[in-house]
Amino acid sequence: MGAGVAFGVAVISVTALGVDLLKRPASDTPDLGAPLYLLFFGTLAGLVLAGVVAWRLLSPVHSTYRRGGLSVVSALATVLPMWLCAAANQMAGRAGLAGLGAAALALSLLLARGARRAGAPA
């Protein structure tokens, strides 16, 4: 489940980086174009992909009910750590978002490798 959450955070941090790159300089009117759609669909994609990664890694669990429940919990658990994107953006800007995305992806790969090893038949 941790690999799914970390992957979701990586996707959402890349989304936040993309929104930061697309937004216009400060103005009085909100930008309702591409940055808004990227933020909405990128965040949704991060949550969905967190659940998909958890679903795939939980393949040794034979109960579809438990596997699905844990995948949904993994997707929803991504909401809390995704706030790290706001903190990274405030502290280090685009470099912070890129660093957070890379660190979250590395953590996801590390946890996925450990999960694959633990679920492999002996």
Secondary structure, DSSP 8 states (H G I E B T S, - for coil): -HHHHHHHHHHHHHHHHHHHHH--S--SS---SHHHHHHHHHHHHHHHHHHHHHHHHTTT---HHHHHHHHHHHHHHTTTGGGHHHHHHHHHHHHHHHHHHHHHHHHHHHHHHHHHHHHS--
